[in-house]
Every structure is written in structure tokens, then in C-alpha cells.
């Protein structure tokens, strides 16, 4: 991902506040949303963007998706407005889109399979 794109994404005040929250400890969606006074859907949008550019990761614990900083050095780069090193933004936009397309195709294949089974069952009932 181009450094300008990453800096533009990180230039958003909401995302900066999210990073500051995560700099203190790992947190889950509703916790983050509550601390910054946003609807969970809005916080989720910003968290997904931060994950897409590779500065935030997550893991599931006790049924909740906990977010954490991938590299705490991001805060230094953010404060000093320096270009990020490549390891902090490993996925260029076209790879993010391609990954999303692969996932979408998998989901569509599963839906198509279910529809085929339902149609077959309906035909067998006749």
C-alpha cells in the first residue's frame, strides 16, 4: 500500500483514537465503540480499515473479537508523521481486493450449493 494512502487512513481522528485505545490494551468492538462514543457499526468500519492496511490485527477470545496493534511502533510514526516502513503495511490495495473477491466467491459457491440442494429437494417432493 502506498505510504500516502496509509497516512491518509491514519490521518482520521477516529482511527487515531482507536489506535490510542489499543496502545493501552487489547479491546473488543463494543468496548472501543463505547470509549470513543460511536455506534458499533461505525467503529467496526474503522477497525476493518485499520486491519486492511495492516496496522491492527484481531483474535477471537471468549466469543469476542479482540483487536490489538500489530506493531506499537505505528504510534511513533503516527506522532512524527514519518512514512511507514513496508512491513507495517504489507498488503497493497489490489491484494486486499483480490482476497475479498476470493472470499466472496467462496460464499457465493456455498449459497449456490444450498440453492441447488433446495431445488433438488423440492423437485423430489413433486
C-alpha angles and dihedrals in degrees: 000000000000114000090233091058092048092048091048090052091047092045090074112105094220092054090047090053090049090052090050091051090050091047088067098046145328111281139183128236102266091043091054093043091051094050093053097035099243135132110262090244091057093047089048090055091053093044091051090051091051089049091048092055090048104245097107130045132181143204134192117249125170091347094307130106107235117200125206139172113268091211125008089211087078087080091059092050091046094050094046094039091228122155112268119245115247095253089064094059105031099159118073115210094256090057091050090052092046092050090050091050092051090051092046091050090051091052092047090050090053091049091048090050091052092048091050090052092048092050091048091050091048091051091049090053091059 
